[in-house]
Each structure stands twice: as structure tokens, then as C-alpha cells.
Amino acid sequence: MSISHKKLDLSKEKIESLDVFIKKEIHNEQNKAILHARYSDESDRHQIYLESVPNLKSFQETISIETGIIVHLIRSSLDNSVFERALLFTRGNIAKPKNIQFAIFDSEVKFNRNTMIDEMSQRDKDVIRSYQPFLGSAGRPDSYSGPYIHQLSHLQDLSNTDKHRSVVDVTVDPNSFEMNTITSPIMDAWSVWTRENPKQYFENFTPVEMKPGAVAFEAYVENYNIAMPCFAGFGIACVALDERRPIIPTLQRIESFARLVINDLYS
């Protein structure tokens, strides 16, 4: 087994471990936001909002570090595969070893000008070209439902970003609230409003920030009186990458694509 495959296997194990860690921590009551319900004179709406939020800095930093390690393993596995294939082609006599790198380009012109894969066989060069971002999905199945970004482009962006700042964002998961019965009239009214105004809802939707006072749901409820703010339940943290992409499916998508590339190179 090549070192590239070993690194990919390790990255897959780390993604699975990270998934277990995140699921455990976000359902720890100490890591949940406390929700309250109130009537807002300013908006003339009943609201469910974050009364208080946990300190998730350490949690976020741990995930960011682990994500950086995973991204490095995947990125370096591609670079290792190129170096190993260049060693094979040159019979161990690579002229410019520091120049060897797995090429990733969104532009065909830039790809054609690159010298990173010069010391590889034409067959291997063609394989690498066939997976380039400038070719798009190239007919390969991809079930990802978020805004499209090529797997290799995303890997490169995450790799570059991780060198300078955290790549992980923590918000409140819009699908994970634990509500008590007092919120039912507000939630029912909100659901009716979203069904009747889908365009307005989707145009204005933003994830709920993990900060006190952030409103999760808002709706007007006829003849429903809340004299003062009261406990309404809990909000569960959502861990995401750039553009609110869910972290685990995104890392799995990138790892599986890198594995596809490397398997093709070594086939």
C-alpha cells in the first residue's frame, strides 16, 4: 500500500472520530444554548430567542485543529502520489524534487503552463488533468446539495485558509431545537407563515448566530399572551465550514474524491 493510501485511510478514520466527537459534544447540555420566548413590542411578533449561549471556544478550536490535520493529510496524500509516480517514471532520478506537487487549477490555461507534473508519464499527466476543477464534475456523480465547488478547489481553499485562520464556524443548527409546549403556538404560526411566504423566507433566511438575543423564530400569534420572557427549550450547535457547509459530509466528499484520483493514478 502506498503512503498516499495510508494517509487517506488515516484521514477517513479521523473524519469518523471527529463525527463521533461533535455528536457527543453538541448534545451535552452544557454546550446547548438556552432558549426563551417573549413578545416584542418593536416587531409586534412573538419570538423564540437565545437567552444565553455556552462558551464553545475550546470546542471550536479543537474541531478546527482536527479539521486542519484532516485537510493536510488529504492534500499531502495527493502530493505524495505525484512524487511516487515521478520517482517511478524517472527511475529515481527526479531532476527538480522541490517542484513536484499535485496540480490543482480552476483555469485550463494555468494548468497547461504549470511545471509541477513535468516529470511524470504522459498517462499520469492525463489522469491528473481529467480531475481538474476547470473540467467541472466531468460526469462524475456528486450528491452534494450546497452551492457547487469542485472537491479539489475546496480542498485547496481549506488548506490555504487553515494556514492563516480557523476554518470552522459554529452557529445554531436550524433543524435542532428542543422546545417545550409553551412554544407550540409560536412554532405553529411560524410554520404557517413560511408555507405561505416561501420566497420571502428563503430570501431572508440566515443561520442563527450563537449569541445572546439572537432570534431563532418569530411570528405573530393571535390572542397569545406572554407577560414576560420565559424558558422555551434548548438550541443545538451546528458545526460548519465556509458558506455554512456541514463539516462531516464536506470532508467525506473531499476525501472520497481524492481517493478516486489516487486509485486512478495507481491503477
VOZA-132301 format. One record per residue (C-alpha): residue in one letter; x, y, z. Coordinates in Angstrom, 2 decimals, decimal comma, padded with zeros to 5 digits, always signed. Layout:
N
   r        px        py        pz
   a         X         Y         Z
...
//
This chain:
267
   r        px        py        pz
   m   +000,00   +000,00   +000,00
   s   +001,35   +003,45   -000,93
   i   +001,92   +006,21   +001,62
   s   -000,81   +008,15   -000,20
   h   -003,37   +005,44   +000,52
   k   -002,20   +005,18   +004,14
   k   -002,69   +008,91   +004,62
   l   -006,15   +008,76   +003,07
   d   -007,10   +005,86   +005,33
   l   -005,92   +007,86   +008,34
   s   -007,87   +010,92   +007,20
   k   -011,01   +008,77   +006,87
   e   -010,53   +007,43   +010,40
   k   -010,08   +010,95   +011,72
   i   -013,25   +012,16   +009,97
   e   -015,19   +009,33   +011,60
   s   -013,69   +010,12   +015,01
   l   -014,44   +013,82   +014,57
   d   -018,05   +012,99   +013,73
   v   -018,41   +010,99   +016,96
   f   -016,79   +013,79   +018,99
   i   -019,05   +016,50   +017,53
   k   -022,25   +014,50   +018,05
   k   -021,31   +013,80   +021,66
   e   -020,38   +017,38   +022,49
   i   -023,30   +019,18   +020,85
   h   -025,77   +017,04   +022,82
   n   -024,02   +017,73   +026,11
   e   -026,44   +020,03   +027,96
   q   -023,57   +022,33   +028,95
   n   -022,99   +023,00   +025,23
   k   -026,59   +023,91   +024,40
   a   -027,98   +027,43   +024,07
   i   -030,90   +028,28   +026,37
   l   -034,00   +029,48   +024,53
   h   -036,62   +031,88   +025,88
   a   -039,93   +033,06   +024,44
   r   -041,22   +036,66   +024,52
   y   -043,46   +039,18   +022,82
   s   -041,60   +042,01   +021,07
   d   -043,33   +045,39   +021,00
   e   -040,80   +046,56   +018,43
   s   -041,66   +043,93   +015,81
   d   -045,19   +043,13   +017,07
   r   -044,21   +039,48   +016,93
   h   -043,78   +036,62   +019,35
   q   -040,19   +035,43   +019,39
   i   -038,10   +032,46   +020,42
   y   -034,58   +033,69   +021,05
   l   -031,26   +032,71   +022,61
   e   -031,26   +033,84   +026,21
   s   -027,73   +032,56   +026,86
   v   -025,09   +030,61   +024,97
   p   -022,32   +028,28   +026,12
   n   -018,67   +029,12   +025,71
   l   -017,77   +026,96   +022,71
   k   -014,35   +028,45   +022,00
   s   -012,40   +025,38   +023,13
   f   -014,83   +023,09   +021,28
   q   -014,47   +025,16   +018,11
   e   -010,67   +025,28   +018,36
   t   -010,42   +021,50   +018,83
   i   -012,56   +020,87   +015,76
   s   -010,60   +023,43   +013,75
   i   -007,29   +021,78   +014,64
   e   -008,61   +018,31   +013,77
   t   -010,04   +019,63   +010,50
   g   -006,67   +021,17   +009,65
   i   -004,98   +017,80   +010,24
   i   -007,52   +016,02   +008,02
   v   -007,13   +018,60   +005,26
   h   -003,33   +018,30   +005,44
   l   -003,49   +014,50   +005,23
   i   -005,69   +014,61   +002,14
   r   -003,71   +017,37   +000,41
   s   -000,35   +015,76   +001,14
   s   -001,61   +012,35   +000,02
   l   -002,15   +013,83   -003,45
   d   +001,32   +015,40   -003,42
   n   +002,87   +012,11   -002,26
   s   +001,16   +010,24   -005,07
   v   +002,66   +012,62   -007,65
   f   +006,12   +012,27   -006,15
   e   +005,90   +008,48   -006,08
   r   +004,71   +008,37   -009,69
   a   +007,51   +010,75   -010,73
   l   +010,07   +008,53   -008,99
   l   +008,74   +005,58   -010,94
   f   +008,81   +007,41   -014,27
   t   +012,32   +008,87   -013,77
   r   +013,63   +005,66   -012,20
   g   +014,53   +007,50   -009,04
   n   +016,25   +010,41   -010,76
   i   +013,89   +013,37   -010,29
   a   +015,65   +016,49   -011,54
   k   +013,62   +019,05   -009,54
   p   +012,11   +017,31   -006,49
   k   +011,04   +020,59   -004,85
   n   +008,93   +021,37   -007,89
   i   +006,84   +018,20   -007,65
   q   +003,28   +018,83   -006,48
   f   -000,22   +017,69   -007,33
   a   -001,52   +020,39   -009,67
   i   -004,92   +021,95   -008,87
   f   -006,20   +024,64   -011,23
   d   -009,54   +026,29   -011,98
   s   -008,08   +027,55   -015,28
   e   -007,07   +025,31   -018,17
   v   -004,57   +027,94   -019,35
   k   -002,83   +027,94   -015,96
   f   -002,85   +024,16   -015,83
   n   -001,17   +023,95   -019,23
   r   +001,53   +026,36   -018,04
   n   +002,28   +024,56   -014,76
   t   +005,51   +022,58   -014,32
   m   +004,51   +020,66   -011,20
   i   +003,92   +017,38   -013,03
   d   +006,56   +017,65   -015,77
   e   +008,49   +014,62   -014,53
   m   +005,56   +012,22   -014,82
   s   +004,46   +009,91   -017,58
   q   +002,03   +011,27   -020,15
   r   -000,53   +008,77   -018,93
   d   -000,29   +010,11   -015,35
   k   -000,45   +013,71   -016,59
   d   -003,63   +012,87   -018,46
   v   -005,15   +011,29   -015,35
   i   -004,42   +014,40   -013,26
   r   -005,79   +016,65   -015,97
   s   -009,03   +014,66   -016,12
   y   -009,78   +015,52   -012,46
   q   -009,06   +019,26   -012,67
   p   -011,62   +021,79   -011,39
   f   -011,74   +023,59   -014,75
   l   -013,49   +020,49   -016,14
   g   -016,24   +020,70   -013,51
   s   -017,87   +017,49   -012,32
   a   -016,90   +015,84   -015,63
   g   -019,85   +013,48   -015,43
   r   -018,82   +012,05   -012,06
   p   -021,66   +011,52   -009,57
   d   -021,78   +014,12   -006,82
   s   -024,76   +014,25   -004,47
   y   -023,66   +017,41   -002,62
   s   -026,62   +019,79   -002,40
   g   -024,92   +023,04   -001,36
   p   -023,50   +025,77   -003,63
   y   -021,21   +023,90   -006,03
   i   -017,49   +023,99   -005,53
   h   -015,18   +021,36   -007,03
   q   -013,74   +018,98   -004,45
   l   -010,12   +019,82   -005,30
   s   -010,79   +023,57   -005,35
   h   -012,41   +023,26   -001,95
   l   -009,51   +021,19   -000,62
   q   -007,03   +023,79   -001,80
   d   -009,05   +026,65   -000,32
   l   -009,30   +024,89   +003,04
   s   -005,61   +024,04   +003,01
   n   -004,63   +027,66   +002,31
   t   -007,12   +029,05   +004,83
   d   -006,01   +026,71   +007,61
   k   -002,52   +028,21   +007,47
   h   -003,87   +031,64   +008,40
   r   -007,10   +031,30   +010,42
   s   -009,74   +028,93   +011,76
   v   -011,70   +027,09   +009,07
   v   -014,61   +026,18   +011,37
   d   -017,76   +028,16   +012,17
   v   -020,25   +027,40   +014,94
   t   -023,90   +028,51   +014,70
   v   -027,22   +027,19   +015,97
   d   -028,49   +024,30   +013,88
   p   -031,82   +025,47   +012,36
   n   -033,12   +021,90   +012,46
   s   -032,10   +021,04   +016,01
   f   -034,14   +022,72   +018,71
   e   -035,53   +021,10   +021,84
   m   -038,73   +023,02   +022,60
   n   -041,25   +022,91   +025,42
   t   -045,03   +023,22   +024,99
   i   -045,14   +026,99   +025,54
   t   -043,50   +027,47   +022,15
   s   -046,12   +025,48   +020,21
   p   -048,34   +028,45   +019,22
   i   -045,29   +030,42   +018,04
   m   -043,87   +027,49   +016,09
   d   -047,24   +026,71   +014,51
   a   -047,71   +030,33   +013,42
   w   -044,15   +030,48   +012,09
   s   -044,67   +027,26   +010,08
   v   -047,85   +028,66   +008,55
   w   -046,06   +031,89   +007,61
   t   -043,15   +030,05   +005,93
   r   -045,54   +027,91   +003,89
   e   -047,50   +030,96   +002,77
   n   -044,40   +033,09   +002,09
   p   -041,70   +030,68   +000,81
   k   -039,95   +033,22   -001,42
   q   -039,62   +035,79   +001,36
   y   -038,50   +033,12   +003,80
   f   -035,69   +031,77   +001,61
   e   -034,53   +035,23   +000,56
   n   -034,18   +036,37   +004,17
   f   -033,03   +033,15   +005,85
   t   -029,74   +033,32   +007,75
   p   -028,41   +030,80   +010,30
   v   -028,95   +031,81   +013,91
   e   -025,73   +033,11   +015,41
   m   -024,54   +031,70   +018,71
   k   -025,00   +034,93   +020,66
   p   -027,44   +036,11   +023,35
   g   -030,51   +037,83   +021,93
   a   -030,34   +036,16   +018,50
   v   -033,88   +035,38   +017,31
   a   -034,45   +031,82   +016,11
   f   -038,17   +032,04   +015,26
   e   -040,59   +034,94   +015,03
   a   -044,34   +035,03   +014,29
   y   -047,49   +036,87   +015,28
   v   -049,91   +034,72   +017,31
   e   -053,48   +035,93   +017,76
   n   -054,70   +036,10   +021,38
   y   -051,47   +034,64   +022,74
   n   -050,10   +036,45   +025,76
   i   -046,58   +036,18   +027,18
   a   -046,36   +038,56   +030,13
   m   -042,59   +038,20   +030,43
   p   -039,79   +036,20   +028,84
   c   -039,90   +032,54   +029,84
   f   -037,89   +029,37   +029,30
   a   -038,64   +027,73   +025,94
   g   -036,03   +024,99   +025,45
   f   -032,55   +024,48   +024,04
   g   -030,70   +025,23   +020,81
   i   -028,14   +022,74   +019,47
   a   -024,85   +023,92   +017,98
   c   -024,17   +023,42   +014,28
   v   -020,57   +022,95   +013,16
   a   -019,85   +024,09   +009,62
   l   -017,13   +025,15   +007,22
   d   -017,19   +028,10   +004,84
   e   -020,58   +029,16   +003,47
   r   -022,28   +027,07   +006,20
   r   -021,28   +023,77   +004,58
   p   -021,81   +020,91   +007,09
   i   -018,37   +019,80   +008,18
   i   -018,53   +015,99   +008,14
   p   -020,29   +015,45   +004,75
   t   -017,97   +018,06   +003,21
   l   -014,80   +016,38   +004,46
   q   -016,14   +012,99   +003,37
   r   -016,88   +014,37   -000,09
   i   -013,32   +015,70   -000,46
   e   -011,67   +012,54   +000,91
   s   -013,63   +010,23   -001,38
   f   -012,74   +012,33   -004,43
   a   -009,04   +012,34   -003,53
   r   -009,24   +008,56   -003,15
   l   -010,79   +008,31   -006,62
   v   -007,88   +010,31   -008,09
   i   -005,17   +008,31   -006,32
   n   -006,74   +004,96   -007,15
   d   -006,80   +006,04   -010,82
   l   -003,14   +007,07   -010,72
   y   -002,05   +003,75   -009,24
   s   -004,32   +001,56   -011,35
//
